Amino acid sequence: MTTKEALLRKLEGLSASALEEVLAFVRMLEQEPEAVTQEEAAEIEGGRREVTEGQWTRWRDIKRTDV
């Protein structure tokens, strides 16, 4: 089964509201990507470097549960 066939099969089982959300997502994918500023590119690269160097924390370790 191809990816397209698998996707179409999954779509058949979705509700009308879920299909609207899928359509909105597909329309977003069709748009041209936004340009990234040099500052944003530097921040992205810095984040990638931190992950590569093991400088990350799991969300479940820092999320607040008292609110």
C-alpha positions in Angstrom: 0.0 0.0 0.0 1.4 3.4 -0.9 1.5 6.3 1.4 -1.2 8.0 -0.6 -3.5 5.0 -0.3 -2.9 4.7 3.4 -3.7 8.4 3.9 -6.9 8.1 1.8 -8.0 5.1 3.9 -7.4 7.0 7.1 -9.3 10.0 5.8 -12.4 7.9 5.2 -12.8 7.2 8.9 -12.6 10.8 10.0 -15.4 13.1 11.1 -16.4 16.1 9.1 -14.8 18.5 11.7 -11.5 16.4 11.7 -11.5 16.5 7.9 -11.8 20.3 8.0 -8.7 20.4 10.2 -6.8 18.1 7.9 -7.8 20.3 4.9 -6.6 23.5 6.8 -3.3 21.7 7.5 -2.9 20.6 3.9 -3.5 24.2 2.7 -0.9 25.4 5.1 1.6 22.9 3.6 0.9 24.2 0.2 1.9 27.8 1.1 5.4 29.1 0.6 7.4 28.9 3.8 8.1 32.1 5.6 11.5 33.6 5.3 13.7 33.1 8.4 15.7 36.2 9.5 19.4 35.9 10.2 18.7 36.3 13.9 16.1 33.4 13.8 18.5 31.2 11.8 21.2 31.8 14.5 18.8 30.9 17.2 17.8 27.7 15.4 21.4 26.7 14.9 22.1 27.5 18.6 19.3 25.2 19.6 20.5 22.4 17.3 24.0 22.8 18.8 22.6 22.5 22.4 20.7 19.4 21.6 23.8 17.8 19.9 25.8 18.7 23.0 23.2 17.1 25.3 22.1 20.4 26.8 18.4 19.7 27.0 15.8 18.9 29.6 12.7 16.7 29.3 9.4 18.6 29.5 8.0 16.3 32.1 11.0 17.1 34.4 10.3 20.8 34.4 6.6 21.3 33.9 4.6 22.6 36.7 1.9 20.4 38.2 0.7 22.7 40.9 -1.4 24.9 38.7 
